[in-house]
């Protein structure tokens, strides 16, 4: 996981792999994602990101997210 912050903007990148073993099959996963957060002040931020998830038994999946984050 890597974060880079410039003023109110934080950029993030993450890579992970995992191996799950269940009684029926062996599932390997690989994921890479990037995201950004912009601090609006007062504990509020606009956030968003995209991730590519690869399950070696199935097709790739792309996941998007966007929203607001609040700290109290």
mmCIF file of the N, C-alpha and C atoms, coordinates in Angstrom:
data_MODEL
# 
_entry.id   MODEL 
# 
loop_
_atom_site.group_PDB 
_atom_site.id 
_atom_site.type_symbol 
_atom_site.label_atom_id 
_atom_site.label_alt_id 
_atom_site.label_comp_id 
_atom_site.label_asym_id 
_atom_site.label_entity_id 
_atom_site.label_seq_id 
_atom_site.pdbx_PDB_ins_code 
_atom_site.Cartn_x 
_atom_site.Cartn_y 
_atom_site.Cartn_z 
_atom_site.occupancy 
_atom_site.B_iso_or_equiv 
_atom_site.pdbx_formal_charge 
_atom_site.auth_seq_id 
_atom_site.auth_comp_id 
_atom_site.auth_asym_id 
_atom_site.auth_atom_id 
_atom_site.pdbx_PDB_model_num 
ATOM 1   N N  . UNK A 1 1  ? 0.855   -1.172  0.000   1.00 0.00 ? 1  UNK A N  1 
ATOM 2   C CA . UNK A 1 1  ? 0.000   0.000   0.000   1.00 0.00 ? 1  UNK A CA 1 
ATOM 3   C C  . UNK A 1 1  ? 0.898   1.230   0.000   1.00 0.00 ? 1  UNK A C  1 
ATOM 4   N N  . UNK A 1 2  ? 0.619   2.173   -0.933  1.00 0.00 ? 2  UNK A N  1 
ATOM 5   C CA . UNK A 1 2  ? 1.410   3.391   -1.049  1.00 0.00 ? 2  UNK A CA 1 
ATOM 6   C C  . UNK A 1 2  ? 0.452   4.584   -1.106  1.00 0.00 ? 2  UNK A C  1 
ATOM 7   N N  . UNK A 1 3  ? 0.743   5.616   -0.324  1.00 0.00 ? 3  UNK A N  1 
ATOM 8   C CA . UNK A 1 3  ? -0.015  6.865   -0.361  1.00 0.00 ? 3  UNK A CA 1 
ATOM 9   C C  . UNK A 1 3  ? 0.930   8.006   -0.697  1.00 0.00 ? 3  UNK A C  1 
ATOM 10  N N  . UNK A 1 4  ? 0.422   8.983   -1.452  1.00 0.00 ? 4  UNK A N  1 
ATOM 11  C CA . UNK A 1 4  ? 1.176   10.183  -1.780  1.00 0.00 ? 4  UNK A CA 1 
ATOM 12  C C  . UNK A 1 4  ? 0.238   11.366  -1.596  1.00 0.00 ? 4  UNK A C  1 
ATOM 13  N N  . UNK A 1 5  ? 0.629   12.336  -0.766  1.00 0.00 ? 5  UNK A N  1 
ATOM 14  C CA . UNK A 1 5  ? -0.221  13.482  -0.449  1.00 0.00 ? 5  UNK A CA 1 
ATOM 15  C C  . UNK A 1 5  ? 0.409   14.777  -0.931  1.00 0.00 ? 5  UNK A C  1 
ATOM 16  N N  . UNK A 1 6  ? -0.393  15.592  -1.622  1.00 0.00 ? 6  UNK A N  1 
ATOM 17  C CA . UNK A 1 6  ? -0.009  16.924  -2.061  1.00 0.00 ? 6  UNK A CA 1 
ATOM 18  C C  . UNK A 1 6  ? -1.149  17.849  -1.657  1.00 0.00 ? 6  UNK A C  1 
ATOM 19  N N  . UNK A 1 7  ? -0.867  18.778  -0.755  1.00 0.00 ? 7  UNK A N  1 
ATOM 20  C CA . UNK A 1 7  ? -1.890  19.690  -0.242  1.00 0.00 ? 7  UNK A CA 1 
ATOM 21  C C  . UNK A 1 7  ? -3.090  18.883  0.266   1.00 0.00 ? 7  UNK A C  1 
ATOM 22  N N  . UNK A 1 8  ? -4.283  19.097  -0.292  1.00 0.00 ? 8  UNK A N  1 
ATOM 23  C CA . UNK A 1 8  ? -5.495  18.429  0.192   1.00 0.00 ? 8  UNK A CA 1 
ATOM 24  C C  . UNK A 1 8  ? -5.788  17.125  -0.550  1.00 0.00 ? 8  UNK A C  1 
ATOM 25  N N  . UNK A 1 9  ? -4.951  16.747  -1.509  1.00 0.00 ? 9  UNK A N  1 
ATOM 26  C CA . UNK A 1 9  ? -5.174  15.554  -2.330  1.00 0.00 ? 9  UNK A CA 1 
ATOM 27  C C  . UNK A 1 9  ? -4.271  14.415  -1.889  1.00 0.00 ? 9  UNK A C  1 
ATOM 28  N N  . UNK A 1 10 ? -4.862  13.246  -1.680  1.00 0.00 ? 10 UNK A N  1 
ATOM 29  C CA . UNK A 1 10 ? -4.100  12.033  -1.374  1.00 0.00 ? 10 UNK A CA 1 
ATOM 30  C C  . UNK A 1 10 ? -4.382  10.995  -2.448  1.00 0.00 ? 10 UNK A C  1 
ATOM 31  N N  . UNK A 1 11 ? -3.324  10.486  -3.093  1.00 0.00 ? 11 UNK A N  1 
ATOM 32  C CA . UNK A 1 11 ? -3.424  9.430   -4.090  1.00 0.00 ? 11 UNK A CA 1 
ATOM 33  C C  . UNK A 1 11 ? -2.941  8.128   -3.455  1.00 0.00 ? 11 UNK A C  1 
ATOM 34  N N  . UNK A 1 12 ? -3.620  7.025   -3.748  1.00 0.00 ? 12 UNK A N  1 
ATOM 35  C CA . UNK A 1 12 ? -3.290  5.733   -3.149  1.00 0.00 ? 12 UNK A CA 1 
ATOM 36  C C  . UNK A 1 12 ? -3.196  4.657   -4.217  1.00 0.00 ? 12 UNK A C  1 
ATOM 37  N N  . UNK A 1 13 ? -2.339  3.667   -3.969  1.00 0.00 ? 13 UNK A N  1 
ATOM 38  C CA . UNK A 1 13 ? -2.236  2.483   -4.818  1.00 0.00 ? 13 UNK A CA 1 
ATOM 39  C C  . UNK A 1 13 ? -2.010  1.280   -3.918  1.00 0.00 ? 13 UNK A C  1 
ATOM 40  N N  . UNK A 1 14 ? -2.615  0.154   -4.288  1.00 0.00 ? 14 UNK A N  1 
ATOM 41  C CA . UNK A 1 14 ? -2.474  -1.056  -3.481  1.00 0.00 ? 14 UNK A CA 1 
ATOM 42  C C  . UNK A 1 14 ? -2.477  -2.276  -4.386  1.00 0.00 ? 14 UNK A C  1 
ATOM 43  N N  . UNK A 1 15 ? -1.673  -3.267  -4.020  1.00 0.00 ? 15 UNK A N  1 
ATOM 44  C CA . UNK A 1 15 ? -1.610  -4.540  -4.726  1.00 0.00 ? 15 UNK A CA 1 
ATOM 45  C C  . UNK A 1 15 ? -1.658  -5.652  -3.689  1.00 0.00 ? 15 UNK A C  1 
ATOM 46  N N  . UNK A 1 16 ? -2.428  -6.705  -3.969  1.00 0.00 ? 16 UNK A N  1 
ATOM 47  C CA . UNK A 1 16 ? -2.459  -7.823  -3.030  1.00 0.00 ? 16 UNK A CA 1 
ATOM 48  C C  . UNK A 1 16 ? -2.735  -9.129  -3.771  1.00 0.00 ? 16 UNK A C  1 
ATOM 49  N N  . UNK A 1 17 ? -2.287  -10.209 -3.164  1.00 0.00 ? 17 UNK A N  1 
ATOM 50  C CA . UNK A 1 17 ? -2.598  -11.550 -3.642  1.00 0.00 ? 17 UNK A CA 1 
ATOM 51  C C  . UNK A 1 17 ? -3.033  -12.375 -2.448  1.00 0.00 ? 17 UNK A C  1 
ATOM 52  N N  . UNK A 1 18 ? -3.828  -13.380 -2.705  1.00 0.00 ? 18 UNK A N  1 
ATOM 53  C CA . UNK A 1 18 ? -4.226  -14.284 -1.627  1.00 0.00 ? 18 UNK A CA 1 
ATOM 54  C C  . UNK A 1 18 ? -4.548  -15.647 -2.210  1.00 0.00 ? 18 UNK A C  1 
ATOM 55  N N  . UNK A 1 19 ? -4.475  -16.619 -1.357  1.00 0.00 ? 19 UNK A N  1 
ATOM 56  C CA . UNK A 1 19 ? -4.771  -17.986 -1.740  1.00 0.00 ? 19 UNK A CA 1 
ATOM 57  C C  . UNK A 1 19 ? -5.750  -18.540 -0.717  1.00 0.00 ? 19 UNK A C  1 
ATOM 58  N N  . UNK A 1 20 ? -6.921  -18.940 -1.188  1.00 0.00 ? 20 UNK A N  1 
ATOM 59  C CA . UNK A 1 20 ? -7.949  -19.501 -0.314  1.00 0.00 ? 20 UNK A CA 1 
ATOM 60  C C  . UNK A 1 20 ? -8.085  -20.991 -0.616  1.00 0.00 ? 20 UNK A C  1 
ATOM 61  N N  . UNK A 1 21 ? -8.074  -21.780 0.403   1.00 0.00 ? 21 UNK A N  1 
ATOM 62  C CA . UNK A 1 21 ? -8.234  -23.217 0.227   1.00 0.00 ? 21 UNK A CA 1 
ATOM 63  C C  . UNK A 1 21 ? -9.561  -23.614 0.861   1.00 0.00 ? 21 UNK A C  1 
ATOM 64  N N  . UNK A 1 22 ? -10.436 -24.205 0.060   1.00 0.00 ? 22 UNK A N  1 
ATOM 65  C CA . UNK A 1 22 ? -11.675 -24.741 0.612   1.00 0.00 ? 22 UNK A CA 1 
ATOM 66  C C  . UNK A 1 22 ? -11.773 -26.207 0.211   1.00 0.00 ? 22 UNK A C  1 
ATOM 67  N N  . UNK A 1 23 ? -12.712 -26.941 0.762   1.00 0.00 ? 23 UNK A N  1 
ATOM 68  C CA . UNK A 1 23 ? -12.769 -28.385 0.475   1.00 0.00 ? 23 UNK A CA 1 
ATOM 69  C C  . UNK A 1 23 ? -13.014 -28.729 -0.996  1.00 0.00 ? 23 UNK A C  1 
ATOM 70  N N  . UNK A 1 24 ? -13.566 -27.792 -1.774  1.00 0.00 ? 24 UNK A N  1 
ATOM 71  C CA . UNK A 1 24 ? -13.918 -28.105 -3.152  1.00 0.00 ? 24 UNK A CA 1 
ATOM 72  C C  . UNK A 1 24 ? -12.811 -27.709 -4.128  1.00 0.00 ? 24 UNK A C  1 
ATOM 73  N N  . UNK A 1 25 ? -12.192 -26.541 -3.930  1.00 0.00 ? 25 UNK A N  1 
ATOM 74  C CA . UNK A 1 25 ? -11.189 -26.088 -4.899  1.00 0.00 ? 25 UNK A CA 1 
ATOM 75  C C  . UNK A 1 25 ? -10.202 -25.133 -4.248  1.00 0.00 ? 25 UNK A C  1 
ATOM 76  N N  . UNK A 1 26 ? -9.157  -24.849 -4.983  1.00 0.00 ? 26 UNK A N  1 
ATOM 77  C CA . UNK A 1 26 ? -8.143  -23.891 -4.571  1.00 0.00 ? 26 UNK A CA 1 
ATOM 78  C C  . UNK A 1 26 ? -8.378  -22.610 -5.368  1.00 0.00 ? 26 UNK A C  1 
ATOM 79  N N  . UNK A 1 27 ? -8.586  -21.489 -4.682  1.00 0.00 ? 27 UNK A N  1 
ATOM 80  C CA . UNK A 1 27 ? -8.864  -20.217 -5.351  1.00 0.00 ? 27 UNK A CA 1 
ATOM 81  C C  . UNK A 1 27 ? -7.739  -19.231 -5.092  1.00 0.00 ? 27 UNK A C  1 
ATOM 82  N N  . UNK A 1 28 ? -7.122  -18.740 -6.165  1.00 0.00 ? 28 UNK A N  1 
ATOM 83  C CA . UNK A 1 28 ? -6.100  -17.701 -6.059  1.00 0.00 ? 28 UNK A CA 1 
ATOM 84  C C  . UNK A 1 28 ? -6.702  -16.386 -6.524  1.00 0.00 ? 28 UNK A C  1 
ATOM 85  N N  . UNK A 1 29 ? -6.391  -15.311 -5.810  1.00 0.00 ? 29 UNK A N  1 
ATOM 86  C CA . UNK A 1 29 ? -6.886  -13.988 -6.142  1.00 0.00 ? 29 UNK A CA 1 
ATOM 87  C C  . UNK A 1 29 ? -5.717  -13.019 -6.246  1.00 0.00 ? 29 UNK A C  1 
ATOM 88  N N  . UNK A 1 30 ? -5.850  -12.060 -7.149  1.00 0.00 ? 30 UNK A N  1 
ATOM 89  C CA . UNK A 1 30 ? -4.878  -10.991 -7.289  1.00 0.00 ? 30 UNK A CA 1 
ATOM 90  C C  . UNK A 1 30 ? -5.673  -9.707  -7.502  1.00 0.00 ? 30 UNK A C  1 
ATOM 91  N N  . UNK A 1 31 ? -5.265  -8.620  -6.848  1.00 0.00 ? 31 UNK A N  1 
ATOM 92  C CA . UNK A 1 31 ? -6.000  -7.365  -6.978  1.00 0.00 ? 31 UNK A CA 1 
ATOM 93  C C  . UNK A 1 31 ? -5.040  -6.186  -7.013  1.00 0.00 ? 31 UNK A C  1 
ATOM 94  N N  . UNK A 1 32 ? -5.399  -5.196  -7.827  1.00 0.00 ? 32 UNK A N  1 
ATOM 95  C CA . UNK A 1 32 ? -4.661  -3.944  -7.902  1.00 0.00 ? 32 UNK A CA 1 
ATOM 96  C C  . UNK A 1 32 ? -5.679  -2.820  -7.913  1.00 0.00 ? 32 UNK A C  1 
ATOM 97  N N  . UNK A 1 33 ? -5.436  -1.791  -7.109  1.00 0.00 ? 33 UNK A N  1 
ATOM 98  C CA . UNK A 1 33 ? -6.374  -0.684  -7.066  1.00 0.00 ? 33 UNK A CA 1 
ATOM 99  C C  . UNK A 1 33 ? -5.679  0.659   -6.919  1.00 0.00 ? 33 UNK A C  1 
ATOM 100 N N  . UNK A 1 34 ? -6.344  1.705   -7.419  1.00 0.00 ? 34 UNK A N  1 
ATOM 101 C CA . UNK A 1 34 ? -5.871  3.070   -7.242  1.00 0.00 ? 34 UNK A CA 1 
ATOM 102 C C  . UNK A 1 34 ? -7.042  3.905   -6.729  1.00 0.00 ? 34 UNK A C  1 
ATOM 103 N N  . UNK A 1 35 ? -6.724  4.941   -5.968  1.00 0.00 ? 35 UNK A N  1 
ATOM 104 C CA . UNK A 1 35 ? -7.778  5.778   -5.432  1.00 0.00 ? 35 UNK A CA 1 
ATOM 105 C C  . UNK A 1 35 ? -7.287  7.180   -5.162  1.00 0.00 ? 35 UNK A C  1 
ATOM 106 N N  . UNK A 1 36 ? -8.233  8.049   -4.859  1.00 0.00 ? 36 UNK A N  1 
ATOM 107 C CA . UNK A 1 36 ? -7.910  9.431   -4.543  1.00 0.00 ? 36 UNK A CA 1 
ATOM 108 C C  . UNK A 1 36 ? -8.893  9.939   -3.495  1.00 0.00 ? 36 UNK A C  1 
ATOM 109 N N  . UNK A 1 37 ? -8.404  10.853  -2.680  1.00 0.00 ? 37 UNK A N  1 
ATOM 110 C CA . UNK A 1 37 ? -9.247  11.515  -1.686  1.00 0.00 ? 37 UNK A CA 1 
ATOM 111 C C  . UNK A 1 37 ? -8.865  12.986  -1.666  1.00 0.00 ? 37 UNK A C  1 
ATOM 112 N N  . UNK A 1 38 ? -9.881  13.849  -1.648  1.00 0.00 ? 38 UNK A N  1 
ATOM 113 C CA . UNK A 1 38 ? -9.644  15.288  -1.584  1.00 0.00 ? 38 UNK A CA 1 
ATOM 114 C C  . UNK A 1 38 ? -10.283 15.818  -0.314  1.00 0.00 ? 38 UNK A C  1 
ATOM 115 N N  . UNK A 1 39 ? -9.460  16.394  0.563   1.00 0.00 ? 39 UNK A N  1 
ATOM 116 C CA . UNK A 1 39 ? -9.907  16.904  1.854   1.00 0.00 ? 39 UNK A CA 1 
ATOM 117 C C  . UNK A 1 39 ? -10.647 18.222  1.660   1.00 0.00 ? 39 UNK A C  1 
ATOM 118 N N  . UNK A 1 40 ? -11.928 18.247  2.043   1.00 0.00 ? 40 UNK A N  1 
ATOM 119 C CA . UNK A 1 40 ? -12.752 19.442  1.927   1.00 0.00 ? 40 UNK A CA 1 
ATOM 120 C C  . UNK A 1 40 ? -12.663 20.333  3.163   1.00 0.00 ? 40 UNK A C  1 
ATOM 121 N N  . UNK A 1 41 ? -12.033 19.827  4.211   1.00 0.00 ? 41 UNK A N  1 
ATOM 122 C CA . UNK A 1 41 ? -11.953 20.552  5.469   1.00 0.00 ? 41 UNK A CA 1 
ATOM 123 C C  . UNK A 1 41 ? -13.094 20.163  6.389   1.00 0.00 ? 41 UNK A C  1 
ATOM 124 N N  . UNK A 1 42 ? -12.924 20.412  7.673   1.00 0.00 ? 42 UNK A N  1 
ATOM 125 C CA . UNK A 1 42 ? -13.965 20.090  8.648   1.00 0.00 ? 42 UNK A CA 1 
ATOM 126 C C  . UNK A 1 42 ? -14.241 18.613  8.801   1.00 0.00 ? 42 UNK A C  1 
ATOM 127 N N  . UNK A 1 43 ? -13.308 17.748  8.393   1.00 0.00 ? 43 UNK A N  1 
ATOM 128 C CA . UNK A 1 43 ? -13.489 16.304  8.529   1.00 0.00 ? 43 UNK A CA 1 
ATOM 129 C C  . UNK A 1 43 ? -14.176 15.641  7.348   1.00 0.00 ? 43 UNK A C  1 
ATOM 130 N N  . UNK A 1 44 ? -14.480 16.394  6.291   1.00 0.00 ? 44 UNK A N  1 
ATOM 131 C CA . UNK A 1 44 ? -15.151 15.831  5.115   1.00 0.00 ? 44 UNK A CA 1 
ATOM 132 C C  . UNK A 1 44 ? -14.163 15.675  3.956   1.00 0.00 ? 44 UNK A C  1 
ATOM 133 N N  . UNK A 1 45 ? -14.314 14.580  3.200   1.00 0.00 ? 45 UNK A N  1 
ATOM 134 C CA . UNK A 1 45 ? -13.477 14.326  2.023   1.00 0.00 ? 45 UNK A CA 1 
ATOM 135 C C  . UNK A 1 45 ? -14.323 13.737  0.904   1.00 0.00 ? 45 UNK A C  1 
ATOM 136 N N  . UNK A 1 46 ? -13.952 14.047  -0.325  1.00 0.00 ? 46 UNK A N  1 
ATOM 137 C CA . UNK A 1 46 ? -14.505 13.368  -1.497  1.00 0.00 ? 46 UNK A CA 1 
ATOM 138 C C  . UNK A 1 46 ? -13.528 12.247  -1.833  1.00 0.00 ? 46 UNK A C  1 
ATOM 139 N N  . UNK A 1 47 ? -14.033 11.017  -2.007  1.00 0.00 ? 47 UNK A N  1 
ATOM 140 C CA . UNK A 1 47 ? -13.166 9.865   -2.248  1.00 0.00 ? 47 UNK A CA 1 
ATOM 141 C C  . UNK A 1 47 ? -13.643 9.085   -3.472  1.00 0.00 ? 47 UNK A C  1 
ATOM 142 N N  . UNK A 1 48 ? -12.719 8.368   -4.099  1.00 0.00 ? 48 UNK A N  1 
ATOM 143 C CA . UNK A 1 48 ? -13.066 7.516   -5.228  1.00 0.00 ? 48 UNK A CA 1 
ATOM 144 C C  . UNK A 1 48 ? -11.923 6.576   -5.546  1.00 0.00 ? 48 UNK A C  1 
ATOM 145 N N  . UNK A 1 49 ? -12.257 5.514   -6.274  1.00 0.00 ? 49 UNK A N  1 
ATOM 146 C CA . UNK A 1 49 ? -11.217 4.568   -6.638  1.00 0.00 ? 49 UNK A CA 1 
ATOM 147 C C  . UNK A 1 49 ? -11.725 3.515   -7.600  1.00 0.00 ? 49 UNK A C  1 
ATOM 148 N N  . UNK A 1 50 ? -10.789 2.747   -8.124  1.00 0.00 ? 50 UNK A N  1 
ATOM 149 C CA . UNK A 1 50 ? -11.088 1.644   -9.023  1.00 0.00 ? 50 UNK A CA 1 
ATOM 150 C C  . UNK A 1 50 ? -10.124 0.506   -8.703  1.00 0.00 ? 50 UNK A C  1 
ATOM 151 N N  . UNK A 1 51 ? -10.622 -0.724  -8.798  1.00 0.00 ? 51 UNK A N  1 
ATOM 152 C CA . UNK A 1 51 ? -9.790  -1.902  -8.537  1.00 0.00 ? 51 UNK A CA 1 
ATOM 153 C C  . UNK A 1 51 ? -10.054 -2.962  -9.594  1.00 0.00 ? 51 UNK A C  1 
ATOM 154 N N  . UNK A 1 52 ? -9.012  -3.672  -9.960  1.00 0.00 ? 52 UNK A N  1 
ATOM 155 C CA . UNK A 1 52 ? -9.095  -4.816  -10.873 1.00 0.00 ? 52 UNK A CA 1 
ATOM 156 C C  . UNK A 1 52 ? -8.832  -6.063  -10.050 1.00 0.00 ? 52 UNK A C  1 
ATOM 157 N N  . UNK A 1 53 ? -9.800  -6.984  -10.017 1.00 0.00 ? 53 UNK A N  1 
ATOM 158 C CA . UNK A 1 53 ? -9.691  -8.205  -9.224  1.00 0.00 ? 53 UNK A CA 1 
ATOM 159 C C  . UNK A 1 53 ? -9.658  -9.394  -10.169 1.00 0.00 ? 53 UNK A C  1 
ATOM 160 N N  . UNK A 1 54 ? -8.663  -10.245 -10.017 1.00 0.00 ? 54 UNK A N  1 
ATOM 161 C CA . UNK A 1 54 ? -8.521  -11.425 -10.856 1.00 0.00 ? 54 UNK A CA 1 
ATOM 162 C C  . UNK A 1 54 ? -8.689  -12.666 -9.999  1.00 0.00 ? 54 UNK A C  1 
ATOM 163 N N  . UNK A 1 55 ? -9.696  -13.457 -10.317 1.00 0.00 ? 55 UNK A N  1 
ATOM 164 C CA . UNK A 1 55 ? -9.907  -14.766 -9.708  1.00 0.00 ? 55 UNK A CA 1 
ATOM 165 C C  . UNK A 1 55 ? -9.496  -15.765 -10.780 1.00 0.00 ? 55 UNK A C  1 
ATOM 166 N N  . UNK A 1 56 ? -8.476  -16.552 -10.536 1.00 0.00 ? 56 UNK A N  1 
ATOM 167 C CA . UNK A 1 56 ? -7.906  -17.394 -11.587 1.00 0.00 ? 56 UNK A CA 1 
ATOM 168 C C  . UNK A 1 56 ? -8.826  -18.507 -12.055 1.00 0.00 ? 56 UNK A C  1 
ATOM 169 N N  . UNK A 1 57 ? -9.941  -18.730 -11.344 1.00 0.00 ? 57 UNK A N  1 
ATOM 170 C CA . UNK A 1 57 ? -10.924 -19.709 -11.801 1.00 0.00 ? 57 UNK A CA 1 
ATOM 171 C C  . UNK A 1 57 ? -12.040 -19.064 -12.622 1.00 0.00 ? 57 UNK A C  1 
ATOM 172 N N  . UNK A 1 58 ? -12.122 -17.718 -12.620 1.00 0.00 ? 58 UNK A N  1 
ATOM 173 C CA . UNK A 1 58 ? -13.205 -17.000 -13.303 1.00 0.00 ? 58 UNK A CA 1 
ATOM 174 C C  . UNK A 1 58 ? -12.653 -15.804 -14.069 1.00 0.00 ? 58 UNK A C  1 
ATOM 175 N N  . UNK A 1 59 ? -13.563 -14.953 -14.544 1.00 0.00 ? 59 UNK A N  1 
ATOM 176 C CA . UNK A 1 59 ? -13.173 -13.744 -15.275 1.00 0.00 ? 59 UNK A CA 1 
ATOM 177 C C  . UNK A 1 59 ? -12.697 -12.658 -14.325 1.00 0.00 ? 59 UNK A C  1 
ATOM 178 N N  . UNK A 1 60 ? -11.997 -11.661 -14.897 1.00 0.00 ? 60 UNK A N  1 
ATOM 179 C CA . UNK A 1 60 ? -11.587 -10.484 -14.137 1.00 0.00 ? 60 UNK A CA 1 
ATOM 180 C C  . UNK A 1 60 ? -12.816 -9.646  -13.805 1.00 0.00 ? 60 UNK A C  1 
ATOM 181 N N  . UNK A 1 61 ? -12.707 -8.886  -12.736 1.00 0.00 ? 61 UNK A N  1 
ATOM 182 C CA . UNK A 1 61 ? -13.794 -8.003  -12.325 1.00 0.00 ? 61 UNK A CA 1 
ATOM 183 C C  . UNK A 1 61 ? -13.211 -6.630  -12.011 1.00 0.00 ? 61 UNK A C  1 
ATOM 184 N N  . UNK A 1 62 ? -13.840 -5.578  -12.527 1.00 0.00 ? 62 UNK A N  1 
ATOM 185 C CA . UNK A 1 62 ? -13.437 -4.218  -12.223 1.00 0.00 ? 62 UNK A CA 1 
ATOM 186 C C  . UNK A 1 62 ? -14.485 -3.607  -11.309 1.00 0.00 ? 62 UNK A C  1 
ATOM 187 N N  . UNK A 1 63 ? -14.033 -3.020  -10.213 1.00 0.00 ? 63 UNK A N  1 
ATOM 188 C CA . UNK A 1 63 ? -14.932 -2.440  -9.214  1.00 0.00 ? 63 UNK A CA 1 
ATOM 189 C C  . UNK A 1 63 ? -14.617 -0.963  -9.077  1.00 0.00 ? 63 UNK A C  1 
ATOM 190 N N  . UNK A 1 64 ? -15.657 -0.114  -9.155  1.00 0.00 ? 64 UNK A N  1 
ATOM 191 C CA . UNK A 1 64 ? -15.526 1.340   -9.002  1.00 0.00 ? 64 UNK A CA 1 
ATOM 192 C C  . UNK A 1 64 ? -16.254 1.774   -7.742  1.00 0.00 ? 64 UNK A C  1 
ATOM 193 N N  . UNK A 1 65 ? -15.775 2.865   -7.118  1.00 0.00 ? 65 UNK A N  1 
ATOM 194 C CA . UNK A 1 65 ? -16.486 3.443   -5.990  1.00 0.00 ? 65 UNK A CA 1 
ATOM 195 C C  . UNK A 1 65 ? -16.220 4.942   -5.941  1.00 0.00 ? 65 UNK A C  1 
ATOM 196 N N  . UNK A 1 66 ? -17.188 5.680   -5.426  1.00 0.00 ? 66 UNK A N  1 
ATOM 197 C CA . UNK A 1 66 ? -17.050 7.120   -5.244  1.00 0.00 ? 66 UNK A CA 1 
ATOM 198 C C  . UNK A 1 66 ? -18.013 7.558   -4.148  1.00 0.00 ? 66 UNK A C  1 
ATOM 199 N N  . UNK A 1 67 ? -17.639 8.576   -3.419  1.00 0.00 ? 67 UNK A N  1 
ATOM 200 C CA . UNK A 1 67 ? -18.529 9.051   -2.375  1.00 0.00 ? 67 UNK A CA 1 
ATOM 201 C C  . UNK A 1 67 ? -17.895 10.099  -1.495  1.00 0.00 ? 67 UNK A C  1 
ATOM 202 N N  . UNK A 1 68 ? -18.501 10.292  -0.345  1.00 0.00 ? 68 UNK A N  1 
ATOM 203 C CA . UNK A 1 68 ? -18.024 11.233  0.660   1.00 0.00 ? 68 UNK A CA 1 
ATOM 204 C C  . UNK A 1 68 ? -17.609 10.474  1.909   1.00 0.00 ? 68 UNK A C  1 
ATOM 205 N N  . UNK A 1 69 ? -16.605 10.967  2.585   1.00 0.00 ? 69 UNK A N  1 
ATOM 206 C CA . UNK A 1 69 ? -16.137 10.392  3.843   1.00 0.00 ? 69 UNK A CA 1 
ATOM 207 C C  . UNK A 1 69 ? -16.162 11.475  4.904   1.00 0.00 ? 69 UNK A C  1 
ATOM 208 N N  . UNK A 1 70 ? -16.646 11.135  6.109   1.00 0.00 ? 70 UNK A N  1 
ATOM 209 C CA . UNK A 1 70 ? -16.735 12.094  7.203   1.00 0.00 ? 70 UNK A CA 1 
ATOM 210 C C  . UNK A 1 70 ? -16.032 11.546  8.429   1.00 0.00 ? 70 UNK A C  1 
ATOM 211 N N  . UNK A 1 71 ? -15.277 12.395  9.114   1.00 0.00 ? 71 UNK A N  1 
ATOM 212 C CA . UNK A 1 71 ? -14.656 12.044  10.388  1.00 0.00 ? 71 UNK A CA 1 
ATOM 213 C C  . UNK A 1 71 ? -15.277 12.909  11.476  1.00 0.00 ? 71 UNK A C  1 
ATOM 214 N N  . UNK A 1 72 ? -15.674 12.275  12.573  1.00 0.00 ? 72 UNK A N  1 
ATOM 215 C CA . UNK A 1 72 ? -16.296 13.002  13.689  1.00 0.00 ? 72 UNK A CA 1 
ATOM 216 C C  . UNK A 1 72 ? -15.415 12.948  14.904  1.00 0.00 ? 72 UNK A C  1 
# 
